[in-house]
Amino acid sequence: MGRLRDFFFWNTLFLISVAVGTAYLFFQKWYLPATISFIVLFMLAFRWLGKQRKLVEEVLDFAEAVRYRDFTRRFVIRHPKSVEGRLFAAFNAINDVYKRISMDKEIQHQYLNKVLNMLDSAIIFYQENTGKVMWINDAFKQLFRTPHIGNIRGLMKRHPDLYEKTIHMKLGKQQVESVSFAIGKIKLLMHGSTFSTQEGTFRIVVYQNINEAIDETETKAWHKLLRVLTHEIMNSIAPISSLAETLHARLEEGYGEEDTEDVKLGIYTIKRRSEGLLQFAKSYRLINKVDQPNFVDIQLKVLFESIYQLLEPTLLQKKIDLDIILKDTRLFLRADINLVEQALINLLLNAMEAVKDCAEPYISIAGLKRDDHVVIKIQDNGRGMSPDIQEQIFTPFFTTKKSGSGVGLTLSKQIMLLHKGNLFVESEEGKGSTFSLQFVT
């Protein structure tokens, strides 16, 4: 840059000096030398200005190429040390840099495009104001049978229900929607977000078909439930059937007074097993009769004290230490107090059963805030559970206790789902178990 400035300075100074000398010769009336000097000045000025004009044209051409992102041109350098040579070298260097940037961007674009097209989720990217679709992935084309779409309003003709739910969806939150198509309804998990650039505001919407996942989950749940129901019913029906067959045979053969007691005992046994079946049916109805929650603000300190007072006699009788851990005594959650108390009591009774054979039985109930959740943890030092049992404990009627109905944990899980929360278990054989009730605040 300094050399270029010096070049212009000395050239300008030289031309001014020649012009002053020519003027001096004219004033001295030395016309021949003055004329020669003027011609030389004119030729030098014309040549110099020609070079400058050519450089300006090259600069304008380069600017035009940059404007249209054309970096393919190469400038021929004849004299590397000249102003023109240094300028052309700079242009070539800029072209090389932009070529590398363009290649990197193209590689990144192809890589991102490949990755997004490998996803099972359908994705659409469009301009919010105009509705112009910038990009859709292959999953979108396949799921909605739309090979091309130029504007988001194009969905209005093909899939009006999908268009309405896309336009009016709440951004930043996942939501499940049932969308009608010509082939029927499908459930979609939808998530959308926006971002702004100098070119405008854009929206990205992701759709995931969860029909198959839901169907598979429901099928597995039904199979698991049917296995338990079949097991429980067969355990009661088989002895009843066998005993009834025996009694029928005795009656067919005829019986005396000495057989009366045996018949009475058999009938009583059938009655008792039938009542067991009725109780089983009542337990099943109980699972399906959990009411919708009546939400109120519950202070955890009051909740824990209430449950402790209820279970205190049993805890003292069984010599079990129950520790209440609550660092923030002002912590509260919004829930149905009756349902939450029922879930906690079920879990605490299970914990008391788990620690009954421990030398020093111990249970703790703790409340804490974690991000945007309130978590209640019930921990014991009991016998713990194997991974196989942990997989099945929330299945209706599954129990490891001889006198258990297998309903308590299922009810507790359902209560938590009604609160938009969840119930988790962590356990290790010989080291105890921890049940975590997670509430959304």
C-alpha positions, 0 to 999 in steps of 0.5 A: 500500500505504501509503494502504491502511494509513493508511485502515485505521488512521484508520477503526479509530482513528475507531471506537475514538474514537466507542466511547470517547465513547459509553462516556463519555456512558453513565458520565455518565448522558447516556443520550439522547446516548449512545444516539444515539452508540451507534446511529451507532457501530453503523451505521458499524461495520456499514457498514465491516465490510460493505465489508471483507467484500465486499472479502474475498469479492472477493479470494477470488473472484479467488484462485479464478479464479487457481486455475482459470486464469480471467483473463477477469473484469473488475472494474468500478472506480467510484471509482478512488481508493478502496481498492476501486478500487485493489484492482480496478485491481490485479486487472485488471492481474494479469489482463492480465499473465496473459492475455499470458503465456497467449497467449504460451505458447499461441502458443509451444505451437502453433508448437512443435507445428507444427514437430514435426509437420513433422518426418519423425521420429516422436516420443512424449512420455510420463510414465515412472512412469504411462506416460501419453502426453502427446503424439505427432506426426503422423509417429508416427501415420503411421509406426506407424498409431496415430491415438491412444494414451493410455498407452505400454502401448497399444503392447503390443497394437498393436506389441509388438516396438516397445513392448519396444524402447522400454521397454528402450532405453538413454537418451542414445545413438542405437541402430539396431533392427529392429522387426517389424510386420504389414507386415514389418520396418523399421529404426529409428534410436531416441534417448531422453532423460528430464527431471524436473519437479514433476509427475514424470519424463517421457521423449521418444523419437524414431524415424527410419525409415532403411529407405529411406535404407539401401536408397538408400545400398546401391543407390548403392554397388552401382551404383558397385561394378558400374560399376567391376567391369564396367569392370575385367572388360571391360578384360580380357575384350575383348582375350581375346575378340578374340585368341581369335577371331583365333587361332581364325580362323588355326587354321581357315584352317590355319597353317604353322610360321612361324605357330607363334610367333604362336599361342604369343604369342597363347596366352601373352597370353590366359594373362597376361590370365587371370592378371590376372583371377584377381588381380583376383578375389583382390583382391575376396576380400581386401576381404571377408576383413578379420578382426574386430579383436583390441582391445589398448591401442596407444601411438601413439609405439610405433606410429609408430616401428614404421611409420617403421622399416619404411618408412625404407629406401624413404623414404631411397631416394626422398628423402622427409621424414617428420615424426612429430608427437605432442605427447602421447607417452603418447597411446594408442588401443584397436585391433587393431595389425595392422589399424591398421598395415595401414591406415597403411601403405596411406595412407603408400604412397599419400602417397609416390606422391603426392609423387614428383614434388615438388621437396621431398617431405614427409609428416607423420603426427600423433596428437592427442586431440579430444573423445572421439576419437583422430585420426591424420592423414597429410598430404602436399604432393603433387598433391592430388585433384579433388572428383570423385576424392575422391568415388570413392577409397573405391570398391573397385578405383577407382584413378588409378595405372597399376599400382594395384589400387584395394584399399588405400583400401577396405581402410583404410576397412573397417578403420576401420569395424570399429573403429567409427571412420571415415576422412576425406579433405581434398584440394585440387589442387596443395596436397596431401591429408590423410587422418584416421583417427578412433577412438572412445575 
